[in-house]
């Protein structure tokens, strides 16, 4: 199996604009949220996701 560097992965991800964040709900179902990768900016391999402090997505 080949290993890719963070820079290589970032280069491949630069063309992807939409991503899906998937989590499990309290009763085990899968919940999906579309998120933008913001392809208009230079991507260095760091992704930030924002949410409210009191949501299930924050542990």
DSSP file (Angstrom, degrees, kcal/mol; ACC not computed):
  #  RESIDUE AA STRUCTURE BP1 BP2  ACC     N-H-->O    O-->H-N    N-H-->O    O-->H-N    TCO  KAPPA ALPHA  PHI   PSI    X-CA   Y-CA   Z-CA
    1    1 A X              0   0    0      0, 0.0     2,-0.2     0, 0.0     0, 0.0   0.000 360.0 360.0 360.0 132.3    0.0    0.0    0.0
    2    2 A X        -     0   0    0      1,-0.0     2,-0.4     0, 0.0     0, 0.0  -0.553 360.0-137.5 -83.5 150.2    1.4    3.4   -0.9
    3    3 A X        -     0   0    0     -2,-0.2     2,-0.4     0, 0.0    -1,-0.0  -0.876  13.3-152.1-106.9 139.9    1.5    6.2    1.6
    4    4 A X        -     0   0    0     -2,-0.4     2,-0.1     2,-0.0     0, 0.0  -0.859  14.5-123.9-110.6 145.7    0.5    9.7    0.6
    5    5 A X     >  -     0   0    0     -2,-0.4     4,-2.3     1,-0.1     5,-0.2  -0.391  27.1-110.8 -79.2 163.2    1.8   12.9    2.3
    6    6 A X  H  > S+     0   0    0      1,-0.2     4,-2.6     2,-0.2     5,-0.2   0.886 121.2  53.8 -60.6 -39.0   -0.5   15.5    3.8
    7    7 A X  H  > S+     0   0    0      2,-0.2     4,-2.0     1,-0.2    -1,-0.2   0.892 108.2  49.9 -63.4 -39.2    0.5   17.8    0.9
    8    8 A X  H  > S+     0   0    0      2,-0.2     4,-1.9     1,-0.2    -2,-0.2   0.906 112.1  46.4 -66.0 -42.1   -0.5   15.2   -1.6
    9    9 A X  H  X S+     0   0    0     -4,-2.3     4,-2.4     2,-0.2    -2,-0.2   0.908 111.3  52.5 -65.5 -41.8   -3.9   14.6    0.0
   10   10 A X  H  X S+     0   0    0     -4,-2.6     4,-1.2     1,-0.2    -2,-0.2   0.882 107.6  52.3 -61.3 -38.7   -4.5   18.3    0.2
   11   11 A X  H  < S+     0   0    0     -4,-2.0     4,-0.4     1,-0.2     3,-0.3   0.910 111.5  45.9 -64.6 -42.1   -3.7   18.7   -3.5
   12   12 A X  H >< S+     0   0    0     -4,-1.9     3,-0.7     1,-0.2    -2,-0.2   0.871 113.2  49.7 -67.9 -36.7   -6.2   16.0   -4.4
   13   13 A X  H >< S+     0   0    0     -4,-2.4     3,-1.9     1,-0.2    -1,-0.2   0.671  88.2  84.5 -76.1 -16.6   -8.9   17.4   -2.1
   14   14 A X  T 3< S+     0   0    0     -4,-1.2    -1,-0.2     1,-0.3    -2,-0.1   0.805  89.1  51.8 -58.2 -30.6   -8.5   20.9   -3.5
   15   15 A X  T <  S+     0   0    0     -3,-0.7     2,-0.6    -4,-0.4    -1,-0.3   0.529  89.8  91.6 -85.2  -5.4  -10.9   20.1   -6.3
   16   16 A X    <   +     0   0    0     -3,-1.9     3,-0.1     1,-0.2    -3,-0.0  -0.802  46.3 174.2 -93.4 122.8  -13.7   18.8   -4.0
   17   17 A X        +     0   0    0     -2,-0.6    20,-3.8     1,-0.2    21,-0.6   0.804  61.8  49.2 -97.6 -32.4  -16.1   21.5   -3.0
   18   18 A X  E     +A   36   0A   0     18,-0.2     2,-0.3    19,-0.1    18,-0.2  -0.910  59.8 175.8-116.0 135.0  -18.8   19.6   -1.1
   19   19 A X  E     -A   35   0A   0     16,-3.3    16,-3.1    -2,-0.4     2,-0.5  -0.883  22.4-132.8-127.2 161.7  -18.2   17.1    1.8
   20   20 A X  E     -A   34   0A   0     -2,-0.3     2,-0.6    14,-0.2    14,-0.2  -0.975   7.6-155.6-119.9 125.9  -20.6   15.3    4.0
   21   21 A X  E     -A   33   0A   0     12,-2.7    12,-2.0    -2,-0.5     2,-0.4  -0.896  18.7-167.9 -96.5 120.2  -20.2   15.1    7.8
   22   22 A X  E     +A   32   0A   0     -2,-0.6     2,-0.3    10,-0.2    10,-0.2  -0.922  13.0 163.6-114.5 135.2  -22.0   11.9    9.1
   23   23 A X  E     -A   31   0A   0      8,-2.4     8,-3.2    -2,-0.4     2,-0.4  -0.886  37.2-105.6-137.2 168.7  -22.7   11.1   12.7
   24   24 A X  E     -A   30   0A   0     -2,-0.3     6,-0.2     6,-0.2     5,-0.1  -0.820  31.2-134.7 -97.5 138.8  -25.0    8.8   14.6
   25   25 A X    >   -     0   0    0      4,-3.4     3,-1.8    -2,-0.4    -1,-0.0  -0.252  36.4 -91.3 -79.6 176.5  -28.1   10.1   16.3
   26   26 A X  T 3  S+     0   0    0      1,-0.3    -1,-0.1     2,-0.1    -2,-0.0   0.795 128.9  48.2 -60.6 -29.2  -29.1    9.1   19.9
   27   27 A X  T 3  S-     0   0    0      2,-0.1    -1,-0.3     0, 0.0    -3,-0.0   0.238 124.4-100.2 -99.1  14.5  -31.2    6.2   18.5
   28   28 A X  S <  S+     0   0    0     -3,-1.8    -2,-0.1     1,-0.3     2,-0.1   0.365  77.8 133.9  91.3  -4.5  -28.4    4.9   16.2
   29   29 A X        -     0   0    0     -5,-0.1    -4,-3.4     1,-0.1     2,-0.5  -0.367  59.7-110.0 -73.9 160.0  -29.6    6.4   12.9
   30   30 A X  E     -A   24   0A   0     -6,-0.2     2,-0.4    -2,-0.1    -6,-0.2  -0.803  29.0-163.3 -94.1 129.6  -27.1    8.2   10.6
   31   31 A X  E     -A   23   0A   0     -8,-3.2    -8,-2.4    -2,-0.5     2,-0.4  -0.944   6.3-159.6-112.1 133.0  -27.4   11.9   10.3
   32   32 A X  E     -A   22   0A   0     -2,-0.4     2,-0.4   -10,-0.2   -10,-0.2  -0.898   8.9-172.2-116.6 142.4  -25.7   13.7    7.4
   33   33 A X  E     -A   21   0A   0    -12,-2.0   -12,-2.7    -2,-0.4     2,-0.2  -0.983  21.3-133.1-132.8 121.5  -24.7   17.4    7.0
   34   34 A X  E     -A   20   0A   0     -2,-0.4     2,-0.3   -14,-0.2   -14,-0.2  -0.499  28.3-174.9 -71.6 142.4  -23.4   18.9    3.8
   35   35 A X  E     -A   19   0A   0    -16,-3.1   -16,-3.3    -2,-0.2     2,-0.4  -0.985  22.4-122.6-138.0 147.5  -20.3   21.1    4.3
   36   36 A X  E     -A   18   0A   0     -2,-0.3   -18,-0.2   -18,-0.2   -19,-0.1  -0.745   4.0-156.9 -91.6 136.8  -18.3   23.2    1.9
   37   37 A X        -     0   0    0    -20,-3.8   -19,-0.1    -2,-0.4    -1,-0.1   0.474  37.4-130.5 -84.3  -4.4  -14.6   22.6    1.4
   38   38 A X    >   -     0   0    0    -21,-0.6     3,-1.5     1,-0.1   -21,-0.1   0.968  26.4-169.9  50.8  67.3  -14.4   26.3    0.3
   39   39 A X  T 3  S+     0   0    0      1,-0.3    -1,-0.1   -22,-0.1     4,-0.1   0.485  71.2  81.1 -65.0  -3.1  -12.4   25.5   -2.9
   40   40 A X  T 3  S+     0   0    0    -23,-0.1     2,-0.3     2,-0.1    -1,-0.3   0.521  87.3  62.2 -82.7  -4.6  -11.8   29.3   -3.4
   41   41 A X  S <  S-     0   0    0     -3,-1.5     2,-0.3   -27,-0.1     0, 0.0  -0.805  96.7 -91.7-119.2 160.1   -8.9   29.3   -0.9
   42   42 A X        -     0   0    0     -2,-0.3     2,-0.6     1,-0.0    -2,-0.1  -0.534  41.1-144.4 -68.9 131.8   -5.5   27.7   -0.7
   43   43 A X        +     0   0    0     -2,-0.3   -29,-0.1     1,-0.1     4,-0.1  -0.889  22.8 177.4-105.8 122.8   -5.8   24.4    1.2
   44   44 A X        -     0   0    0     -2,-0.6   -34,-0.1     2,-0.3    -1,-0.1   0.314  63.2 -88.6-106.0   6.9   -2.9   23.3    3.4
   45   45 A X  S    S+     0   0    0      1,-0.3     2,-0.5   -35,-0.1    -2,-0.1   0.405  93.1 116.2 102.9  -1.9   -4.4   20.1    4.8
   46   46 A X        -     0   0    0      2,-0.0     2,-0.4   -36,-0.0    -1,-0.3  -0.890  43.7-167.8-103.8 126.9   -6.1   21.6    7.8
   47   47 A X        -     0   0    0     -2,-0.5     2,-0.4    -3,-0.1   -10,-0.0  -0.933   2.8-161.9-115.1 137.5   -9.9   21.4    8.0
   48   48 A X        -     0   0    0     -2,-0.4     2,-0.4     2,-0.0    -2,-0.0  -0.964   3.6-170.3-118.8 134.3  -12.1   23.4   10.4
   49   49 A X        -     0   0    0     -2,-0.4     2,-0.4   -14,-0.0    -2,-0.0  -0.992   9.7-154.3-124.7 130.8  -15.7   22.5   11.2
   50   50 A X        +     0   0    0     -2,-0.4     2,-0.3     0, 0.0    -2,-0.0  -0.841  23.8 149.9-109.7 140.6  -17.8   24.8   13.3
   51   51 A X        -     0   0    0     -2,-0.4     2,-0.2     4,-0.0    -2,-0.0  -0.939  48.8 -80.4-153.4 172.3  -20.8   23.8   15.4
   52   52 A X    >   -     0   0    0     -2,-0.3     3,-1.4     1,-0.1     6,-0.2  -0.551  37.9-123.6 -79.2 148.9  -22.7   24.9   18.5
   53   53 A X  T 3  S+     0   0    0      1,-0.3    -1,-0.1    -2,-0.2     5,-0.1   0.792 106.9  52.9 -63.2 -30.9  -21.2   23.9   21.8
   54   54 A X  T 3  S+     0   0    0      3,-0.0    -1,-0.3     2,-0.0     2,-0.1   0.159  87.2 108.2 -95.7  18.5  -24.3   22.1   23.0
   55   55 A X  S X  S-     0   0    0     -3,-1.4     3,-1.2     1,-0.1    -4,-0.0  -0.493  80.0-113.5 -93.4 165.6  -24.8   19.8   20.0
   56   56 A X  T 3  S+     0   0    0      1,-0.2   -32,-0.1    -2,-0.1    -1,-0.1   0.710 111.0  69.4 -67.4 -20.2  -24.3   16.1   19.7
   57   57 A X  T 3  S+     0   0    0     -5,-0.1     2,-0.5   -34,-0.1    -1,-0.2   0.625  88.1  74.2 -76.2 -10.7  -21.4   16.6   17.3
   58   58 A X    <         0   0    0     -3,-1.2    -6,-0.0    -6,-0.2    -1,-0.0  -0.901 360.0 360.0-103.9 125.1  -19.3   18.1   20.1
   59   59 A X              0   0    0     -2,-0.5    -1,-0.1     0, 0.0    -3,-0.0   0.419 360.0 360.0-105.9 360.0  -18.0   15.5   22.6
